[in-house]
Amino acid sequence: MTTTEVKRRVRHDRDPALIPEREGSKRGYWLYLIPGGILVAVVIFYPIVRNMRLSLFHWRGGRAEEHFAGLANWAALFHDHAFIQSFINIVLVVIAMVIVPTLLGLVVAALLFDVVGRRFGASLSSFLRATYYLPQILPIAVAGVMFSWILKPNSQGVLNQFLSFVTGNSVEVNWLGGSYVTAMGSVMVLMVWIQIGYPVVIFMAALQRVDPQLYEAAELDGANWFQRFRAITLPMIRPEVFVVALTTTIASLKVFAPVFILTGGGPSKSTYVPSFYAYEEFIRGTDKGYAATIASAITIVVIIVAIIFIRVQTRAEQKDA
């Protein structure tokens, strides 16, 4: 391109007559957001608003007439022992799906990257990472049925057979229905086993941007593995820790399948979680408005938790900047 053509191109770009047309073409890009916006409104926003509205009514379902109840459903919710127990169980679910997998994932990812990868090669490290992630891609129904087979209450259960072999006595513990402790503990073990691969993969991907020379320099200075983990690994992957904590916390608040498959909420509704309780009330209950109230409470809690996590992450990023 000659100098004359460049000058002509610059004059053309600065021509005020062309600016409205250019801005109009940019505004046209927003048209591409309309299909996605409609889909989000129909699939997400409308059900949320409809559910919130239904929580203010008594409704038997089908063609039955809705009767305005005001805040009666909400008032009943906070006096419902099963609902309170379900939210107490959510604390245990958060431990099983957020705290334990995140902490173990940090340690396992650091070991695979800093120890296994450096000493035995990236191939073994990648293979072990895929092994840890395997439960994540396994359908929850398959995992639940497998755990149900392992935890059968009679002598046919794999765990009971193993304990009978070790102790020399017949062991027939009802792991899923005998008591709240064993039933909830079994659900937590399943969730930890399924969830641990997710943070391992995320953290190992984050560690790829860490300069290996930092670990080598720290090792030459006499730093042990824990010191390298605390001084290098944790600060470098802090954004990913926030992401894992946020996504797994939201998932734990909505957990349904492990309880549905393993315990069915038993024994005596002691292993109920909010999502399962809302399902039970909607399918078997007589007041669909009350089920909508439970679901609305879950939605509100999820939104609050998401806002808190985002604000904490934003403040941490601003502090580092």
Secondary structure, 3 states (H helix, E strand, C coil): CCHHHHHHHHHHHCCHHHHHHHHHHHHHHHHHHHHHHHHHHHHHHHHHHHHHHHCCEECCCCCCCCEECCCHHHHHHCCCHHHHHHHHHHHHHHHHHHHHHHHHHHHHHHHHHHHHHHHHCHHHHHHHHHHHHHHHHCCHHHHHHHHHHHCCCCCCCHHHHHHHHHHCCCCCCCCCCCCHHHHHHHHHHHHHHHHCHHHHHHHHHHHCCCCHHHHHHHHHCCCCHHHHHHHHHHHHCHHHHHHHHHHHHHHHHCCCHHHHHHCCCCCCCCCCCHHHHHHHHHHHCCCHHHHHHHHHHHHHHHHHHHHHHHHHHHHHHHHHC
